[in-house]
Amino acid sequence: MTTSILPERSPILWEPSEKRIEQSHLKAFSDFANQPLFPYERLHRWSVSHLGEFWSNVWDYAGIIGHKGERAYVPGDSMPDATWFPEASLNFAENLLRGSLDRIAAYEADESGVRREVTLRELKQLVAKAQKGLQKLGVQKGDCVAGITTNDIQGLAALIATTSLGAVWTSCSPDFGAKGIVDRIGQVKPKVLIATLSYQYKQKQFDMEEKIKETTDQIDDLSALITFNGRARFSGKETLTWEELCDNEAEEPIFKPTAFDDPLYILYTSGTTGLPKAIVHSVGGTLLQHVKEHQLHCDVKQNDVLFWYTNTAWMMYPWLVSGLASEAAILLYDGSPVTPNTLTHLWDIADEVGVTHFGTSPKYLETLMKANVELKNSHSLKTLKSLLSCGAPLAPEQYDWIYETIKEDLLLASISGGTEIIGCFVMGSPVHPVKRGEIACKALGLAVDVLDERGASVYEKKADLVCTQSFPSMPLTFVGEGGEERYRKSYFSKRPGIWTHGDLAEQTIDQTLIIYGRADTTLNPGGVRIGTAEIYRVVDHISDIQDSVVFGLPKDHDEEIILCIVTDHLTEDLAKNIRRQIREKASPRHVPKRIYQVEDIPHTNNGKKVEGAAKTAAQGEKVQNEASLRNPSSLRYFSQLQEKEHF
């Protein structure tokens, strides 16, 4: 008789109480749908094998305002050809502006602290006035309105007013350069542009007037410009201030009915390998995906306070805005997450307004961790129920640190999805335990799997994250010539009929998941696939290292791992320590062949490391679309890399 030895599993760091499970949305939903809650894997299999029934139940459980129609799902010849709720009629804004008029709908904060709050009654009035002003400018259903806006209540009202008319909203944050803005919203030819003329970051004021002028000069068919924070001195375009737009007697917004698959948002990929993809998302798909994620997976309830640290260019901004559809308040924050006086500014605000769900990035948590911040000792966080993280994989050590220093009774959820689906493939849930370094479960209604090169589903192996069934928040198309063809090529060319997302992932035998980073930046030394996230999990927690990027360079028909770090001084001892920790905590195959010191690492405007740009520059090639980078000047360090000393 032989005994098989299974790999050691990650320890459980937190488990929900029976009371928390019983009071969860997920338990109420399973009862509502007449399905057993446990085992969760059965509930998930039901949700993807009975797609119409599942999403119809989500509509009913969440109380979506509108007409659902008889049919929820009509299969097509392929995933993108399926049709969702073909007879439905609804309005996105109407589903956001719901609930008690006296409830707090939004808080606004910046580097100075909490600035103001608005009730739902006040927000509806703001929306009504903005809507009336947009109508006077000729904005109708299907038109596009673009925003270059900060994350505040005015920007929120502009977004909701646009969608109330059945028009399409798209936005960039003001920290983008003019070329980066034009590369994005220039593709979609907006009818109206709403732009701030100034913004503040790290207590420094930035003037936007020249940038906005340069942008408007390059956008054809723009009929009007609306400005926040002053009056623009532009010619050739109808220009009015936000105050002038809203100078009318409107008190109640009207809600233009739309079809389920009418366009709602246009979001953009990072654009580091070419012009950003302009992805069109639907009214119904966005709303259903978000209420499902907020309620069933994040357990967001009426009068909770939902927060995500984001700018208006990232998909987490519309994700945050949709929290209103669950009758939660949302916290809108604009500015740096840390101030010269404190690293815990966001947590000060969270305590003040009673945040229940705090969304952030591993990079921000790493900053606090390296500074030995002990939030348990400085903040009450009595309302905090959940800490959410995305943008990069959350390292196992960060799981430990969160429970040791922030709060013990806390649902920690590392979530992963993408701009392309305006949502998540894998998430946490209020009924799952939290395991160190692992994501709790596959999202309901999404047929997530991990497939190897044979197309076989694999466990305990790194392979491609895929989705094998249609879902409502799939893109409608890409904007521009050949958009439909480009869309299908992006996600269905590797495996016809199956969405291949582009992430390297692993599913464990316990049905949890681990994300290792983008498959297109996967390292392949000696023919073994290695996710860059596995190296960052070690390197980024070494106290002497401020930032890092890793990529592979060809060498004698193989590949060498190159690690570049930002540090005060790269010494032989530090290099030895880095290699030792990587060898012990990852594997000998992860150890970099060369380690360089650089002064800066390329990041997108949303803060993601851009390994591809660093690699391209290191190979002496021209990086395409530098406008997508927050700090394109960083590339000069990599273009000179081969001449630098290394360890």
C-alpha positions in Angstrom: 0.0 0.0 0.0 1.4 3.4 -1.0 0.6 6.7 0.7 0.3 9.9 -1.3 1.6 13.0 0.3 -0.4 16.1 -0.7 1.3 19.5 -0.8 1.1 21.5 2.4 -1.9 23.8 2.3 -2.0 27.4 3.5 -3.2 28.0 7.0 -6.6 29.5 7.7 -6.3 33.0 9.0 -10.0 33.9 9.5 -13.3 32.1 9.4 -16.8 33.7 9.3 -19.0 33.1 12.4 -22.2 31.1 12.0 -24.1 34.4 12.6 -22.2 36.1 9.9 -22.9 33.3 7.4 -26.6 33.3 8.4 -27.0 37.0 8.0 -25.0 37.2 4.7 -26.5 38.2 1.3 -25.1 34.9 -0.1 -27.1 32.8 2.4 -30.2 34.9 1.6 -29.6 34.5 -2.1 -29.2 30.8 -2.0 -32.5 30.5 -0.1 -34.1 32.9 -2.6 -32.9 30.7 -5.5 -33.9 27.5 -3.7 -30.3 26.2 -3.9 -28.2 24.9 -1.0 -25.4 27.2 0.0 -22.9 24.4 0.8 -20.8 23.1 -0.7 -20.1 26.4 -2.4 -18.7 24.5 -5.4 -22.2 23.0 -6.1 -23.7 26.5 -5.9 -21.1 27.7 -8.4 -21.7 24.8 -10.7 -25.4 25.5 -10.7 -24.7 29.2 -11.5 -22.7 28.4 -14.6 -24.8 25.4 -15.8 -28.1 27.3 -15.4 -27.0 30.7 -16.6 -30.4 32.1 -17.4 -31.9 31.0 -14.1 -28.9 32.3 -12.1 -28.7 35.7 -13.6 -32.5 36.1 -13.5 -32.4 35.3 -9.8 -29.7 38.0 -9.4 -32.0 40.5 -11.1 -34.9 39.6 -8.8 -32.8 39.3 -5.6 -31.1 42.7 -6.1 -34.5 44.3 -7.0 -33.3 45.7 -10.3 -35.6 48.6 -11.3 -36.9 47.9 -14.8 -38.7 45.4 -17.0 -36.8 42.0 -17.0 -38.7 40.3 -19.9 -39.3 36.6 -20.3 -35.9 35.5 -21.5 -32.7 35.9 -19.5 -30.2 34.1 -21.8 -30.2 33.1 -25.4 -27.1 31.1 -26.4 -25.2 32.0 -29.5 -22.8 30.2 -31.8 -20.0 31.3 -29.6 -19.4 33.0 -26.2 -19.6 36.6 -27.6 -22.7 35.8 -29.7 -24.9 35.0 -26.7 -27.7 37.5 -25.9 -28.7 38.5 -22.4 -32.2 39.7 -21.4 -33.3 40.6 -24.9 -36.7 42.0 -23.9 -35.4 44.0 -20.9 -35.8 47.7 -20.3 -34.0 49.6 -17.6 -32.0 52.8 -16.7 -28.7 52.6 -15.0 -28.9 55.9 -13.2 -32.4 55.0 -11.8 -30.9 51.9 -10.2 -28.2 54.0 -8.5 -30.5 56.7 -7.2 -32.6 54.4 -5.2 -33.5 54.0 -1.5 -34.3 56.4 1.2 -33.9 60.0 0.2 -32.4 60.8 3.6 -29.6 58.3 3.5 -26.1 59.5 2.9 -25.3 58.7 -0.7 -21.7 59.9 -0.9 -18.8 61.3 1.1 -16.1 63.4 -0.5 -12.6 63.6 0.8 -9.1 64.7 -0.2 -5.7 65.3 1.3 -7.2 67.8 3.8 -9.7 65.3 5.1 -13.5 64.9 4.7 -14.9 67.8 2.7 -18.6 67.1 2.5 -21.3 64.6 2.3 -24.6 64.5 0.2 -27.8 62.7 0.9 -29.6 60.8 -1.9 -32.1 63.7 -2.1 -29.2 66.2 -2.7 -27.5 63.9 -5.2 -30.7 63.4 -7.2 -31.1 67.2 -7.3 -27.5 67.6 -8.6 -28.1 65.0 -11.2 -31.4 66.6 -12.3 -29.7 70.0 -12.8 -26.8 68.5 -14.7 -29.1 66.3 -16.8 -31.2 69.4 -17.8 -28.0 71.2 -18.8 -26.8 68.3 -20.9 -30.2 68.1 -22.6 -29.9 71.8 -23.5 -26.5 70.9 -25.2 -28.3 68.3 -27.3 -27.0 65.2 -25.4 -29.3 62.2 -26.3 -29.4 58.5 -25.9 -26.3 56.9 -27.4 -24.2 60.1 -27.4 -20.8 60.0 -25.7 -19.9 62.3 -22.8 -16.2 62.3 -21.7 -14.8 63.4 -18.4 -11.4 64.5 -17.3 -12.4 64.6 -13.7 -11.3 64.1 -10.2 -12.9 61.6 -7.9 -15.5 63.9 -6.3 -19.2 64.5 -6.0 -19.3 66.8 -9.1 -17.7 64.1 -11.2 -20.2 61.6 -9.8 -23.1 63.8 -10.7 -21.8 64.2 -14.2 -21.5 60.5 -14.7 -25.0 59.7 -13.3 -26.6 62.5 -15.3 -25.1 61.2 -18.5 -26.3 57.7 -17.9 -29.8 58.9 -16.9 -30.2 60.1 -20.5 -29.1 56.7 -21.9 -25.8 58.4 -23.0 -22.4 56.8 -22.7 -19.8 57.9 -20.1 -16.0 57.6 -20.5 -13.3 59.2 -18.4 -9.6 59.8 -17.8 -8.0 61.2 -14.7 -6.4 64.6 -14.9 -2.9 63.3 -14.2 -2.7 61.8 -17.7 -0.8 63.8 -20.3 -2.6 65.4 -23.2 -1.4 62.6 -25.6 -2.6 59.9 -23.1 -6.0 61.6 -22.9 -6.4 62.0 -26.7 -5.2 58.4 -27.2 -8.2 57.3 -25.1 -11.2 59.6 -25.4 -10.1 60.9 -28.8 -11.0 57.4 -30.2 -14.6 57.7 -29.0 -15.3 61.2 -30.4 -17.4 62.6 -27.4 -20.1 65.1 -28.1 -19.4 66.9 -24.8 -16.3 67.0 -22.7 -16.4 67.8 -18.9 -13.0 68.7 -17.6 -11.4 70.1 -14.4 -9.1 73.0 -14.9 -7.0 72.2 -11.8 -6.4 69.5 -9.4 -4.2 68.8 -6.3 -1.8 65.9 -5.6 0.6 65.6 -2.8 -0.5 69.1 -1.7 0.7 70.6 -5.0 -1.7 72.4 -7.3 -1.7 71.5 -11.0 -3.1 73.7 -13.7 -4.9 71.9 -16.5 -5.9 74.7 -18.8 -3.1 74.2 -21.5 -3.6 70.4 -21.3 -7.4 70.7 -21.9 -6.9 73.2 -24.7 -4.4 70.8 -26.4 -6.9 68.0 -25.9 -10.0 69.8 -27.3 -8.0 71.0 -30.3 -7.4 67.3 -31.3 -10.9 65.9 -30.7 -13.2 66.3 -33.8 -16.9 66.8 -33.5 -16.8 68.1 -29.9 -19.7 70.4 -29.5 -19.2 71.7 -26.0 -16.8 71.9 -23.1 -17.9 72.1 -19.5 -15.3 73.1 -16.9 -14.9 72.5 -13.2 -12.9 74.9 -11.1 -13.1 78.0 -13.3 -13.8 79.3 -16.8 -11.7 78.2 -19.7 -10.3 80.8 -22.2 -10.8 78.7 -25.3 -12.1 79.7 -28.7 -13.9 77.6 -31.2 -15.9 75.5 -28.8 -19.0 76.3 -26.8 -17.6 76.6 -23.2 -19.5 76.9 -20.0 -18.8 76.3 -16.3 -20.4 73.5 -14.4 -22.3 76.1 -12.4 -23.7 77.5 -15.6 -24.7 74.0 -16.9 -26.6 73.4 -13.6 -28.2 76.9 -13.5 -31.8 75.7 -14.0 -34.9 74.8 -11.9 -34.8 71.0 -12.4 -35.4 69.1 -9.1 -36.1 65.5 -10.2 -34.2 63.6 -12.9 -36.0 61.7 -15.6 -34.7 58.3 -16.6 -34.6 57.3 -20.3 -35.2 53.6 -20.8 -32.4 51.6 -22.4 -32.1 48.0 -23.6 -30.0 45.6 -21.5 -27.2 45.6 -24.1 -27.2 49.3 -24.9 -23.7 50.9 -24.2 -23.0 52.5 -20.8 -19.3 52.9 -20.3 -16.2 53.0 -22.5 -13.1 51.9 -20.5 -9.5 51.6 -21.7 -6.7 49.1 -21.4 -3.4 50.4 -20.2 -2.1 50.8 -23.8 1.5 50.0 -23.1 1.9 47.9 -26.3 0.0 50.2 -28.6 -3.1 52.4 -28.7 -5.3 51.6 -25.7 -8.2 49.4 -26.5 -11.5 51.3 -26.0 -13.8 48.7 -24.5 -17.6 49.2 -24.7 -19.6 47.8 -21.7 -23.4 47.4 -21.5 -25.9 49.0 -19.2 -27.4 45.7 -17.9 -24.2 43.7 -17.9 -22.4 46.2 -15.8 -25.2 46.6 -13.3 -25.9 42.9 -12.8 -22.2 42.0 -12.5 -21.6 44.7 -9.9 -24.7 44.1 -7.7 -23.7 40.4 -7.8 -20.2 41.1 -6.7 -21.1 43.8 -4.1 -23.9 41.8 -2.5 -23.1 38.1 -2.9 -19.3 38.2 -2.7 -18.5 41.4 -0.7 -21.7 41.3 1.4 -22.3 45.1 0.9 -25.5 46.0 2.6 -27.9 48.9 2.9 -26.2 51.9 4.6 -22.7 50.3 4.5 -19.9 52.6 3.4 -17.9 51.4 0.4 -14.5 52.8 -0.4 -11.9 52.1 -3.1 -8.8 54.1 -3.5 -9.0 54.8 -7.3 -8.9 57.5 -9.9 -11.5 58.1 -12.5 -9.5 56.2 -15.2 -9.5 52.8 -13.6 -12.3 50.3 -13.7 -12.5 50.3 -9.9 -14.1 53.8 -10.2 -17.3 52.6 -12.0 -17.2 49.5 -9.7 -17.2 51.9 -6.7 -20.0 54.0 -8.2 -22.2 51.0 -8.5 -22.2 50.6 -4.8 -25.1 53.0 -4.8 -27.3 50.3 -6.4 -27.0 48.3 -3.2 -28.1 51.4 -1.2 -24.6 51.8 0.3 -22.9 55.1 0.7 -19.7 55.5 -1.3 -16.5 57.4 -0.2 -14.9 59.4 -3.0 -11.3 60.3 -2.4 -9.0 62.4 -4.6 -5.4 62.9 -3.9 -2.4 61.0 -2.6 -3.1 58.1 -0.2 -0.4 59.4 2.2 0.4 62.9 3.3 3.6 64.5 4.6 2.2 64.2 8.1 0.9 60.7 8.1 0.8 57.4 6.2 -2.6 56.6 7.7 -4.6 59.4 6.2 -7.1 57.1 4.4 -7.6 55.2 7.7 -8.3 58.5 9.5 -11.0 59.2 7.0 -12.3 55.6 7.2 -12.8 56.0 10.9 -14.5 59.3 10.6 -17.1 58.2 8.1 -17.5 54.6 9.2 -16.1 52.7 6.2 -17.3 49.1 6.2 -15.5 47.9 3.0 -12.0 49.3 2.4 -10.5 48.8 -1.1 -6.9 49.3 -1.9 -3.8 47.8 -3.6 -1.0 45.6 -2.4 1.5 48.4 -3.1 -0.3 50.7 -0.6 -0.4 47.9 2.0 3.3 47.2 1.4 4.1 50.9 2.1 2.4 50.6 5.5 3.9 47.2 6.2 7.5 48.5 5.5 6.8 51.5 7.8 5.7 49.1 10.6 2.3 50.8 10.8 0.1 49.3 13.6 -3.5 50.4 12.8 -4.8 48.3 15.7 -3.1 50.7 18.1 -4.1 53.9 16.4 -7.6 53.5 14.9 -10.8 51.9 16.1 -12.0 50.7 12.7 -15.1 49.4 14.6 -17.3 49.5 11.4 -14.7 47.8 9.2 -16.0 44.5 8.0 -13.9 43.8 4.9 -10.6 44.7 3.3 -10.4 44.3 -0.4 -7.4 44.3 -2.7 -6.7 44.2 -6.4 -4.4 45.5 -9.1 -1.7 42.9 -8.3 -1.5 39.6 -6.4 -1.6 40.1 -2.6 1.5 38.4 -1.1 1.1 35.7 1.6 3.1 37.8 4.1 0.6 40.7 3.6 -2.2 38.4 4.6 -0.3 37.8 7.9 0.4 41.4 8.4 -3.2 42.5 7.9 -4.5 40.2 10.5 -1.7 41.0 12.9 -1.8 44.8 12.6 -5.2 46.0 11.2 -8.0 43.8 12.5 -8.5 40.2 13.5 -12.2 39.9 12.7 -12.0 40.9 9.0 -13.0 39.5 5.7 -9.9 39.9 3.6 -10.5 39.4 -0.1 -7.9 39.6 -2.8 -9.9 39.9 -6.0 -8.9 39.6 -9.7 -10.6 40.4 -12.9 -10.1 43.1 -15.4 -11.2 46.2 -17.3 -12.3 43.8 -20.1 -15.1 42.4 -18.0 -15.6 45.4 -15.7 -15.6 42.9 -12.8 -13.9 39.9 -11.3 -13.3 36.3 -12.2 -12.2 35.2 -8.7 -13.2 36.8 -5.4 -13.8 36.4 -1.7 -17.1 35.6 -0.1 -18.7 36.1 3.3 -19.0 32.3 3.8 -15.5 31.2 3.0 -12.5 31.0 5.3 -9.5 33.2 4.4 -6.4 31.1 3.5 -3.0 32.7 3.5 -1.9 33.7 0.0 -5.1 32.4 -1.7 -8.2 33.8 -3.3 -11.3 32.1 -1.8 -13.4 31.2 -4.8 -14.6 31.5 -8.4 -17.1 34.2 -8.9 -20.7 33.0 -9.2 -22.1 33.0 -12.8 -18.6 32.8 -14.3 -17.4 29.5 -15.6 -13.8 30.0 -14.5 -11.2 27.3 -15.1 -7.4 26.9 -15.4 -6.3 25.2 -18.6 -3.0 23.9 -19.7 -1.6 23.9 -23.3 -3.6 20.8 -24.0 -6.8 22.6 -23.1 -7.2 20.3 -20.0 -8.3 21.6 -16.6 -5.5 21.3 -14.2 -5.0 21.6 -10.4 -1.8 22.4 -8.4 -0.2 23.7 -11.7 0.3 27.1 -13.2 -1.7 27.6 -16.4 -4.0 30.0 -18.2 -7.0 31.5 -16.4 -10.0 31.1 -18.7 -13.8 31.4 -18.8 -15.7 28.8 -20.7 -19.3 30.2 -20.7 -20.8 33.5 -21.7 -21.6 36.1 -19.0 -23.5 39.4 -19.1 -20.5 41.8 -18.6 -18.6 40.7 -21.6 -17.7 43.6 -23.8 -20.1 44.7 -26.5 -17.2 45.5 -28.8 -14.1 47.6 -29.1 -14.4 51.2 -30.5 -12.9 51.9 -33.9 -12.3 50.2 -37.2 -12.4 46.4 -37.0 -13.5 46.6 -33.3 -15.4 43.4 -33.3 -12.5 41.5 -35.0 -10.0 43.0 -32.5 -12.2 42.0 -29.6 -12.5 38.4 -30.6 -8.8 38.1 -31.5 -7.8 39.5 -28.1 -9.6 36.9 -26.0 -10.7 34.0 -28.3 -7.8 33.4 -30.7 -5.8 31.1 -28.4 -8.7 28.9 -27.7 -11.7 29.3 -30.1 -14.9 29.6 -28.1 -13.1 30.0 -24.7 -12.2 33.4 -23.1 -8.5 33.2 -22.3 -7.9 36.1 -19.9 -4.1 36.5 -20.0 -3.4 35.7 -16.4 -1.2 32.8 -15.1 -3.1 31.1 -12.3 -3.4 28.0 -10.2 -6.5 26.3 -8.7 -5.8 24.3 -5.6 -7.4 21.0 -4.6 -9.3 23.0 -2.0 -10.9 25.0 -4.8 -9.1 28.3 -3.9 -7.1 30.2 -6.5 -3.7 31.8 -6.8 -2.9 34.5 -9.5 0.7 34.7 -10.6 0.5 37.7 -12.9 0.1 38.3 -16.6 0.8 35.4 -18.8 2.5 37.7 -21.4 5.1 38.7 -18.8 5.6 35.1 -17.6 9.3 34.1 -17.3 10.4 30.9 -19.0 14.0 30.0 -17.9 14.8 26.4 -18.8 11.4 26.0 -20.2 9.7 26.3 -16.8 6.9 29.0 -16.6 7.4 31.4 -13.7 5.0 34.2 -12.7 6.6 37.5 -12.0 4.3 37.9 -9.0 6.2 35.0 -7.3 9.4 37.1 -7.3 7.7 40.3 -6.3 6.2 38.5 -3.3 9.7 38.1 -2.0 11.6 41.2 -3.3 9.0 43.8 -2.5 9.1 42.9 1.2 12.8 43.4 1.6 13.1 46.6 3.6 16.0 48.1 1.6 14.0 47.9 -1.7 11.7 50.7 -2.6 10.4 49.3 -5.9 11.3 46.6 -8.4 10.6 45.2 -11.8 11.6 41.8 -13.2 11.7 40.5 -16.8 13.5 38.0 -19.0 16.1 38.6 -21.6 17.2 36.0 -24.3 20.5 34.3 -23.7 21.9 31.4 -25.8 18.5 30.0 -26.8 17.2 30.3 -23.2 16.2 33.2 -21.0 17.9 35.0 -18.1 15.9 36.6 -15.3 16.8 40.2 -14.8 15.8 42.1 -11.6 16.0 45.9 -11.4 15.5 47.5 -8.0 15.1 51.0 -6.6 17.3 51.2 -3.5 19.6 53.7 -1.8 22.6 51.6 -2.6 22.9 48.2 -4.2 25.7 46.2 -2.5 27.0 42.7 -2.9 25.5 41.8 0.5 22.1 43.1 -0.5 22.2 41.1 -3.8 23.2 38.0 -1.9 20.3 38.5 0.5 17.9 39.0 -2.4 19.0 35.8 -4.1 19.0 33.8 -0.8 15.4 34.9 0.0 14.2 34.2 -3.5 15.8 30.7 -3.5 14.3 29.9 -0.1 10.8 31.5 -0.5 10.2 30.8 -4.2 12.7 28.4 -5.8 16.2 28.2 -7.3 14.6 28.7 -10.7 13.3 32.2 -9.7 16.8 33.5 -8.7 17.7 36.4 -11.0 20.9 36.1 -13.1 21.6 39.8 -13.0 20.5 42.5 -10.5 20.7 46.2 -11.4 20.0 49.4 -9.5 17.8 51.9 -11.2 16.3 55.2 -10.1 12.7 54.6 -11.2 10.4 51.8 -12.4 7.9 52.3 -15.2 4.3 52.3 -14.0 1.0 52.9 -15.8 -1.2 55.9 -14.7 -3.1 53.4 -12.5 0.1 52.3 -10.7 0.8 49.0 -12.3 4.4 47.9 -13.1 5.1 47.6 -16.8 7.5 44.8 -17.3 7.1 44.8 -21.0 8.2 48.5 -21.4 11.2 47.8 -19.1 12.2 44.8 -21.2 11.7 46.6 -24.5 13.9 49.5 -23.4 16.6 47.1 -22.0 16.7 45.5 -25.5 17.4 48.8 -27.0 14.1 49.0 -28.8 11.6 51.9 -28.9 8.7 51.6 -26.4 5.4 52.1 -28.1 2.9 54.6 -26.6 4.9 56.1 -23.8 1.9 58.3 -23.1 0.4 55.3 -21.2 3.1 55.5 -18.6 2.9 57.7 -15.6 6.7 58.2 -15.6 8.1 57.6 -19.2 11.4 59.2 -18.1 12.1 56.0 -16.2 12.8 54.2 -19.4 16.1 55.9 -19.9 17.6 53.8 -17.0 16.6 50.6 -18.8 17.8 51.7 -22.3 21.3 52.1 -20.6 21.0 48.9 -18.6 23.5 46.8 -20.6 26.2 49.4 -19.8 25.6 49.4 -16.1 27.3 47.5 -13.3 25.3 44.6 -12.0 25.5 41.9 -9.3 
